[in-house]
Amino acid sequence: MRSQPLPAARTDSDPSRAGDRNGRDPNAQPPENNGTGISTDAAAQPASSDDASARPRQGQVIARASWGSGADQLGHNRPQEANAEAPMSQIVGPDGTIHVLDQVNRRIQRFSRDGRLLGSTPIGLLGAQDIALTRSGSYVVMDRLADRTIAIVGQDGREQGRLPITGEHVERTGNVTGLFVDGNDVLVEREHGPLVRVGDANGGDAQRREEVPGRPTRDGRAWMTAGITDQTEGRLYINVVARPSREHMYTRELRVAMETRALVMLDSDTRGVIYLGAVGTPRSAAGAQPIVPSSDGGGAASNERVLLLCIDGATGRPIGQTTLPPNTSADETFREFTVPDEGGVIYAVRDEQGVEYRRYDCRP
């Protein structure tokens, strides 16, 4: 899996140190263990509500596209002397539309809830890697490495402004690990930790580049960060800070029964559920056989899995989980997972023919 890992694994094994730079009170008690021993084979509470029974099945394909440059396709580039590229990022709008950053073809493709292509928006950036949506439906598009800027683009393709990435709190564009829109603010994430306000959704530069202690939760109540404290033992943490007070709410340790290579997602829905994704090797498989590269040279292990955890945003306690197959190709991507407002996860699953956007859910 070549998705941008978030955050990078920590080498210290004391989770109480992990939150200090993310808004945690350094004098607070060490993080509370979840008390459940979350593992890859622990069963979530059975779903009993009508809403749960009405949810789509796990892995349901919402949209699919083959590789190419046609009107309804997505670009796929495999140069001989550079990283292969697939669509870098996607986001789901309030109406359920999936917006896919097709940077190879320099456009954004829009797919409906039933998989129909709704339209396409050209973008002028050479190396776009991440996108976000404004309240008005415009795109915020980030290019860290080529043009090194953020563009505000209408769905008609007209640029409405550009914002600088570098400045106070952000010295190098390559250190940016995510793009976010919070209300009217445009923020970038620095090295999987704090976020920096760089401007507004109208294209205006920030007069004061404020730093905030993590990603904004979709319900507007907090900022959140997550990380790995011990890869071999599967020790993760999540840190949540209240807004606007910046009062530390909790830092909770999560233990999973897998050797954890990287975190691949941290997001939330409007109901306050936090979604945390980790990729690694289940403990039983890890003890039985070594991790070997996949046959396509992607460097991923054939026995790896993505563990998706659902977490109560108010307490940090896990409420459910599920496992997903990893992408094993060598394609470079930036954001493979996105969360619709109503919850669940949309996952971009790639193969030799194209990409499918599948729905998964770890809520009880």
N, C-alpha and C positions, 0 to 999 in steps of 0.2 A: 504494500500500500504506500503510495507516494504522496498522500495528502499531507498538507502542512501540519506537522505535529504541534499540539498545544496542550499544556505548556511543555517545555523541555524537562526531562527527568531531573529531579534533585538528587544529590548524593547524600545529603544529611538524612539521618533516620529519625530525627526528632521533629514531629509535625508541629510542635509548639513554636518552632523557629520559622516555619514556612510562611506564616501569615504576616510577619512583621512589616514587610514592604508593601503589603496589600491592604493596609488599613486596620490590621489587627492590633489590639492593645498588647504591647510587649509584656505587660505585667499580668495578663490574663492567665487563667489556668490552662494546662495543656488540653488539646482537643479531646472531646468526649468520644470514646469508642462507640460505634453504632450499636454494639451489643447483639448484633444479629449474625456476625460472621458471614456477611454477604459472599457468596461463592457462585461459580458458574453453574452449579447444579441446585442452588437453593430455589425453591418454588416461591413465586409471588403469591399473594393472597388471591384466591379465585375471584373472578369478576362475577358479580351477581346483579348489577343494575341493568336496566333496559338500555341505557346509553352504552355500556360496555359491550353488551351482546350485539348491538347494532353496528359496532365498529367494523371497518373493512378487515379482511383476513391479513395475517402477517405476510409481508412480501408482495402485497397486491401491486401490480404494475399500474401506475397512474398515467405515465406517458413514456414513449420510447422514440428513439430516432437512430437512424443508421449513420455511419460515418460518411462525410462528403461535404460538398459545398452547395448542394441543391437547396431549394427554398425551405424544405422541411427537414434538412439534415443538420448535423453538428460536425464541426471540424475536428480532425484528428491528424496530428503531424508527428512523424517519426523520422527525424533527420539522422544521418549516419553518425554525426559527431556532436550531438547535443541531446538534451533530455527530450524524450517523447512528450507530447502535450495532448491532453484531452480538455474538454470544457472545464475551466478553472473553478467556477463557483456557481451557485444558484440560490435563489431566495423565493419564498412563497408570499404572494401578496394577500391582503385581507380578504379578497374574493376567491382565494384558492388558486389563482393563476401562478404557474411556475415560470419564473424568469431565469433563463440560463445564460450565463456569460460564455459565449462562443468566441473566445478571443482569437482562435486560429482564423476564423472568417471575419473577425473584427465587427461583431454584432452581438445583440442580445435577442434571443429567441423566446417567445412567449407561448406556453402551452396551457390549455384549459384543464379543468378537473377531469375531463374525459379524454384527454390526450390529443385534442385537436390543436394544430398550430394556429395561433390567433394573430400573430404578426411578428415583425422583426424590426429592430432598431439598430441602425449603423452607429458605430463608435469610432472616433478618430484616434484613440490611443493605440500605441504600437504593442504594448505588452500588458494589457489589463489583466488583473488577477483577482479582484474582489469587487462585489457590487452590494449596494443597499438601496432601499426604496425610501423616498420622502413621502410625507403625508399627501402631497399633491399628485403623486404617481410618477414623479421624475426619478431618474436613476442617479445614484452617486457611484462613480466608477473609479477605482484606484489602480494606478500603474506605478509600482514601486521601483522597477528596475530599468525601464526604457525611457519613457517620458518623465518619470519621477514626479508625478502630479496626481491630483484628484479632479475629475471633471464632473460637473453637474449637467446631465443630459436629459432633455425631454424625450418622450416616447416617439416623437417625430424625428429624433436624431440631432436636433439643434442643441448646441452647447449653450448653457445658460451661465456658465462661469467656471473658473478653475481655482483650486485651493492648493497652497503649498503643503507638502508633507513635512519637510524639515523646518526647524525653528526651535523655539524654546521647548525643552524636554524631549525633542526628537532630533538627534544629530545626524543619523544616517537612515536613508529610506529602507535599506535592507534589514533594519531591525524591526520594522513594522510587521506585525503578525495578524492584523485584522482591521476591518473597516466597519463602522457602526453609525447608524443614525438614531439619535435619542431625542424625540420631539423635533425641534428645529436645529439641533446641534449635530455637527458632523465630527466624529471622533476616530482616532486611529489607536490601535493597541501597540504598546511597546514591549517587545520580547515576552509576550504571553502574560504580562502583568498589568500595570496601570494603563489607563486610557488617557489620551490628550485631546482636548477640544481644539480643532484646527480651523473651524469656521462654521457657517450655517448652511442650511439647505438651499438658500438663495444664491450661494456663491460668494458670500461676504467673508473676508478673513476675520479670524478671531482677534479682537483687540487684546484679549488676555487669554493666553493658551493655558487654560486651567487643566490640572491633572486630577483624574478621579480614580478611585481604588478598585477598578475592575469593570467587567462588562455589565451593562444595565440589564436588569431583569425586565421581561416584557410587561409585568404588572406594574412597573414603575416604583417598586418599593425598596429596591436594593441594588447593590453592585456585587458581582461575584467573580471569584478566581478559583482555579483548581490546579492541582499538580500531582506529581508522583514523588513520594518520599523514599520508597524502596521498590525497585523494579522486580527483583527476584521474589520478594515476599508478597507482591501485589498490594502494597500499602499506598493508598491515594488519600488526598485531602480535598475538601471544599471549604472555602472561606467566604463568608457573606457579611457585608457591611450595609447598615440601614442608610437610606437616603430620605431627606437631605441632611440628617443629623451627623452622618458618618460614624455613628455609634456601632461598635463591633457587635454583631448578632451572635455568630458562632464560627468556630473552626472545627470541623468534624472529620475524623479519620474514617475511611472506608477501606475494608480489607476484602480483596477478591481472590478467588482460588485460581489465579493465573499469573504467569510471569508477564508483566506488563511492559510492553515495548514503548508505547506512547499513548497520550490522550489524543483523540481525533475529533472530539466535539465538546462544546460547552454552550448550552443554549437554554431557553425557557419558553413557556407559553404564557398567555394572558391570565391563566388561572393560578399562576404561581408555581407550577411544577418545573423543576430543573432537570435537564437531560444531560447526562455525562456519558461520553463514549470512550472506551479504552480498547486498544488492540493488543493482543498477546497470545500466549500459548496456555491452554488449560493445564493446571498443575499435574494431572495424571499423565497427559501427553508429554509434558516437559520432562518428567522423570523417565519416560520410556524411550524417547528417541530425541536426537539432537535437532535443532532448528536448521533446516537446509534451505537453500534458495529454490524458488519455484522453477519449473521447467522453462518459463518464458524469460528468465533472467531478471525478474522484477525484484528479487531480493526478499520476497515475502515467504513465510513458511507455509507449507501446505496444510499444516494442522493449526494454524492461527485462526482466531475468531475475534470478532468485534463484540464486546460486551456493552450493552446499552442499559444504563441505570436510570430509573426515574426517582427523583428525590423531592421530598416535601420542602418547598422553598422556605417555609416559616421555621422549620426545626432542623433541617439537614438530614432527616432520617430517610433511608431508602424505602420506597413503597412498592417497587416492582423492578423487574429486569427481563431482558431477553437477549439472545445471541443472534448475530448476523454474520453472513459470510463476508470475508474481507475482499477488497479488490486486490488482485495479485499481479496486475500488469505494472510495467515500469512507467506508466504515464504520470507526468507531473500535473498535480491539481492543487488547489488551495483550500476549497471548502466543499466536501463531499456530502455533508449533512445540513439540512435546514429544518426548522420547526415551524409549522403553521400556527397561526394565532390560537386555534382551538386545541392544539396539542398533537402528539404523535410526531413522527420523524419522517421526512422524505430523504431517501438515500440514493445517490447516483451510483448505479452498479454497471460497470463496464465489461465488455468482452470484445472479441475480434470483430464482431459485426456492428456494434454500436453501443448505445447506453440506454438503460432503463431507469426510470425514476420510480422507486418502490416505496410503499408506505409500511412502516413498522411502528409498534407501540409497546411500551413497557409499563404502562399504567395498569393497575388492578381493575 
